[in-house]
Amino acid sequence: MKDYSAEALKNIVQNARNAFNTGRTKDLKFRKKQLKALARLYRENTNAMIEALSIDLHKSKQESILTEVFFMINDVEDLIANLDKWAKPEKPPTGLANMLDKACIYKDPYGVVLVMGAWNYPLQLTLLPTAAAIAAGNCVIIKPSEISTASAKLMEDLIPKYLDNECYQVVNGGVEVTTELLKHQFDYIFFTGSTTVGKIVHAAANKYLTPTTLELGGKSPVYLDETADILTATKRILWGKCLNGGQTCIAPDYLMCTKEIQSKVVEAVKEILPKWYGDNIKESPDYCRIVNDRNFQRLRKLYDAEKVAYGGDSDPSDKYIAPTILTNVSPNDAVMQEEIFGPILPIIPVQNAQEAIDFINSRPKPLSLYVFTTNNKIKNLFLENTSSGSVCINDTVMQFGVDTMPFGGVGLSGMGAYHGKYSFDTFTHHKSTLIKNLGALGETLSSARYPPYSDNKLLFLTNMLKKRRSFIPFKYIPYLVVFGLGVASVFIGQYIKNSTSSNK
Ligand code: NAD
């Protein structure tokens, strides 16, 4: 057991700050070396990761590889491949007032970053932001969730074997350790977890006005209408619900549809689930368990037999809860008062899309919204009249894998976003730098700003500063002028030649 006393934590953070101050993480070669070592860590320890995920969540090999190990390898390789491009200073265009100057956006690391992970995808949610923070040139304190014990221990053991020991350090502990850690000053905090703890983290960050990304949760609704193929839609909703035992932040939380569709969904569930998991789901190697007793007990209190249309059975000794469908659920039922985060799907009957939209808008903004329809008007009705972190039409969860789109919440489901280049930008301070011309012409152009002020100076300045929409980028104007002068000189030469010959 490592020492995470208050004194030890102080040293850990100070060591990371000292390491950052040496400037070594700013070197792109150093960053790439660390990212390559991280890729090696993933490859050389794939089996150990699968085993840890199986201990923590009874995660299957397929889910472990697809949603954790392979996802992380893909991500780190993308970071390595794009690092030079993303880290390069940008040269934005400038207006007339700065025609003699240079504008440049430098990509600075923030400094010492705290990454706090959640237990449901314990490796990915901790190491994806860590990799991006490394790529952006930061030092990182990595705090895995203590609830996924085996995965947390694995990270604590492996990270020091592969990464620079001062720049990147793991702190493994529960609420007490995290509370102590949060007393320190960080330059960025990246938190994944519940909205309740997100508020605690945000309050701690506020002490130093530390910029923060909060990847939180909430209830992600689904709407299904009669234009969608019910069997396919049910498969996709069930897959999102059963993946990781429903313990996915963007899992479809509840379904809204008409009573007729509700009956068809229940029939489809009866057809699909035995095909996926066999007659005894508990025996299936592909079905996860609830992470701990506390969550098991919480989930069991969310439903009673009367509304169960499918499933409902559970085993506390194994933390097993069957995929469970509840029908005719009312907004006042217990299951609708909190994020479910388990394999229970309540169906709330609604008359139409507008009723579903009104319901969504009467609650906190969801992390994700799912709509199954082939009717474009209905699709647009949801897109234009609701706000959520992300939307996926005709599927669930799949938007998470498209890393050219930012992933994050809005309102109580979170702030900030990451994935792909958005991850690199999240951990990067974009430092705007204007390099002014100090010559006589530059000073003449600038001098109208000095007192004594006058109307003429004001007119000159407002003209210089005015934003102009130009179809030709400003930097090409000198070439156009030279080209124009060239063409004019040809015409003038021709004119002189003609007039001389006609005078003869
Ligand atoms: P959690 O909020 O309980 O824990 C997250 C982290 O906070 C852990 O590292 C934990 O040690 C720490 N923590 C817990 N209590 C604390 C306290 N009082 N003070 C300081 N730190 C504390 O979340 P969880 O149970 O690990 O994860 C479940 C939640 O996370 C769900 O709401 C889910 O939707 C959300 N989630 C969101 C995303 C996302 O990407 N948006 C991903 C996964 C999970």
Residues whose N, C-alpha, C, O or C-beta is under 5 A from the ligand:
A	BS01	NAD	M116 G117 A118 W119 K143 P144 S145 E146 G173 G174 V175 T178 T179 T192 G193 S194 T195 V197 I200 E215 L216 G217 G218 C249
